[in-house]
Amino acid sequence: MANEVANYTEDSIRSLDWKEHIRLRPGMYIGKLGDGTAQDDGIYVLVKEVMDNSIDEHMMGFGKTIDVKVSELKVEVRDYGRGIPLGKVVDCVSKINTGGKYDSGAFQKSVGLNGVGTKAVNALSSFFKVQSYREGRTKVAEFERGEIRNDEAEAASSGRNGTLIVFRPDDTIFKNYHFIPEYLDDLMWNYSFLNAGLTINFNGTKYHSEKGLYDLLLRKTNADTLRYPIIHLKGEDIEIAMSHSNQYGEDYYSFVNGQYTTQGGTHQAAFREAVVKTIREFYNKNFEATDVRASIVGAIAVRVQEPVFESQTKTKLGSQNVAPDGPTMRTFVNDFVKKALDDYLHKDSETANLLLKRILQSERERKEIAGIKKLANERAKKANLHNKKLRDCRIHLDDKKGDDDLRNASTLFITEGDSASGSITKSRNVQTQAVFSLRGKPLNCYGYSKKVVYENEEFNLLQHALNIEDGLEGLRYDKIVIATDADVDGMHIRLLLLTYFLQFFPDLVRRGHVYILETPLFRVRNKKETIYCYSEEEKQTAVAKLGNKPEITRFKGLGEISPEEFKGFINAQMRLEPIILRKDTSIEELLKFYMGKNTPDRQNFIIDRLKVEKDLVAETTG
């Protein structure tokens, strides 16, 4: 101890410059890093930080179009706003606490007020270029990992006013990253819905909305399943849209100053509360809150001054007030909903009747399963004390305290059989990785009511392990990973589990929590090197590389992979395939086709797409 004190001198104290600090602690600025398989991975936050500046210009009345190009590794964003003042181009992207948003008169309701956004993008990019066009002049600067590499003098230009940012995320920080088009598609649509009249041209596709959140709900839901037309209400600094569908659970999309708050916050909580309160008063009935909100699909967007978020990545609003001296968020949202929704229901009696029918149906369904639900929850409580199916981890997503990176790393692997779960259990990280072992093939629950979740012991225990019975607020794991063999039985189990999630907990899939674990199909090795291959193509490449007839092992099941080997497949670089619902996907139609009784149609679909092994080899070698 004395030795440690002696070694703690002035030389031990080190000051980091802005880019060093961002690169050393990127999580403080952009949340988790990731490789792009999750919607909130850092590479998407980088895109958002650049886009937010262009959106702020549009909000101020400058520029109705933003052009965006994203290739596999590079991003370009060109807006047609005022352009960064030419003398401050370098400072704006490389000096912390430098920007045009500190004057609240200019950007009163902006997202990016911390002066860090583009600086973080700059520091975390292997290439970063900024070019401003302003009143017939232009200025260009280029950087590498925050270090300026090219600082050109101002020059004449015929380009329209605005700013161009080009960057390539640093692959030494974002390992093996790639952009998933569906995630970027969602991002561009959200920007369009929140900025009616704005046009975004993204990779050749035009994104434009005239009706804002109305268009958002129309895109996010299947119109045929809505129980009544979307209610769309707008006020000063607030906009809401809502309806009820036939799905289970609640589905919300909430935004603050154009920022998609995926984890909700004070504005979303106020919206949920205000809807219940207003509906109770309108019908003069003291409905259970869960009956009012069951199957609701809603969206809320607010604009507030000086928003306070609970994390750097701004996914959850913490502000209690809409302005420093303004009303509370709860009062602001409640007053608007109370007047606007009440007026709407008085004027549209048909919608009011259909809404009442949906609430009464939810009430009946809740009462029908109340008895079995109570018994099932008691069984689950006892089972949880000695739950052999669940080998839990120590850190969970819903922990109130602790490191954000560790909570976001919390993962539940759902495995089949003892051998597979045994391999994962022995090789997992006990801090953040849990394992839930299935007894065999779960029930095909397509077409069943939620009663089956409580009657089926395995489904009930899984629901309790995830802690999602009453919504996603208490979700214990950020990633739910289906880890089954890559054979026919394993694929069938995947389908059965996805049916369970899509039927009863669709929000888990919509919000990007469900993944498939990719494990190697082959091991190719010689005395010097071992290569794990995930496809026939990778196997052919490995054989060519190692030459001289290497040993090839075909893994038929996860249980054949030793725990020591398995460690490499479930670490930070593990390969995960996210389950993504595309915009035109109807859950009802999807489940009906794949899990329903339309056997001839499904048989023909499969036969038309069958490929034998020799065809696959020909494709990879030809």
MOBELZI-V558636 format. One line per field, one symbol per residue. psi: psi as a letter, one per 30 degrees, with the letter a starting at -180 (. if undefined). Layout:
BEGIN
psi: ???
END
This chain:
BEGIN
psi: eeeeeefjaeffkkkkleeeeeeeheffegbldlgffkfgleeeeeeeeeeeeeeeeeefgjjfkkkkkjaefkkkkjlhbfkkkefgeeefggjkgklggfjfeeiehleigfgfdfeeeefgkfkkkkkkkjhgllkkkkljhfkkfjillkllkgkkkakkkkljkjffeikhlkkjeeeeeeeeeeeeefikfkkkjjhfkkjkkfgbfeeeeeefljeffkflkkkjkkajgkklklakagllakjkjkkkhfkjifgbaeeeeeeeeeeeeeeeeefhkilkeeeefkgkklkkklklkhkklfleghfkkfkflflegalleeeeeeeeeeeeeeeeeefieeeeeeeeeeeeeeeeeeeegeeeeeeeeeeeeeefehjfejjllfklegkfllkeeeeffkkjkjlkleeeeeeeeffljfefklkkkkebklkjgkfllfefeefjeeeeeeeeefhgeglfegkfkekjjjillhaeeeeeeeeeeeeeeeefhfeeeeghfklkkklkflkklafekkkkkgleeeeeeeeeeelhilkkkjjflfffkleeefeffgafgljkjkjkjlfgkjeeeeeeeffagheeeeeeeeefgkkleeeeeeeff.
END
